[in-house]
Amino acid sequence: QVQLVESGGGLVQTGGSLRLSCAASGRTFSMYRMGWFRQVLGKEREFVAQITWRGGSTNYGDSVKGRFTISKDNALNTVYLQMNSLKPEDTAVYYCAADLSGGSWRYWGQGTQVTVSS
């Protein structure tokens, strides 16, 4: 089992920045990758970014490329999402996820709200 706790959401103006954090606990020694997703009420959950736990390889959703950066601190079992040049369409609940086997996103955090005002 892995437990994930997100923090860092809030209200920011267009063009501003926020940094989200996700602290993992439990079977973190088995971690394969961690990632961020976001969801707007009534819409499907959208992939934002992921990072592999050992190699640090990253991937981003098209809508955030060049603006968001995912990073990790293995010693703290924490993954970060630095969000710059925020737009109103970035408003969503952001979820942290973990995958232990390279198969599926099995573990999810409770979500943190990000609101970008125009």
Stockholm file with secondary structure:
# STOCKHOLM 1.0

chainA/1-118         QVQLVESGGGLVQTGGSLRLSCAASGRTFSMYRMGWFRQVLGKEREFVAQITWRGGSTNYGDSVKGRFTISKDNALNTVYLQMNSLKPEDTAVYYCAADLSGGSWRYWGQGTQVTVSS
#=GR chainA/1-118 SS CEEEEEECCEEEETTCCEEEEEEEEESGGGCCEEEEEEECTTSCCEEEEEEETTTCCEEECTTTTTTEEEEEEGGGTEEEEEECSCCGGGCEEEEEEEESSSSCCCEECCCEEEEEEC
#=GC SS_cons         CEEEEEECCEEEETTCCEEEEEEEEESGGGCCEEEEEEECTTSCCEEEEEEETTTCCEEECTTTTTTEEEEEEGGGTEEEEEECSCCGGGCEEEEEEEESSSSCCCEECCCEEEEEEC
//
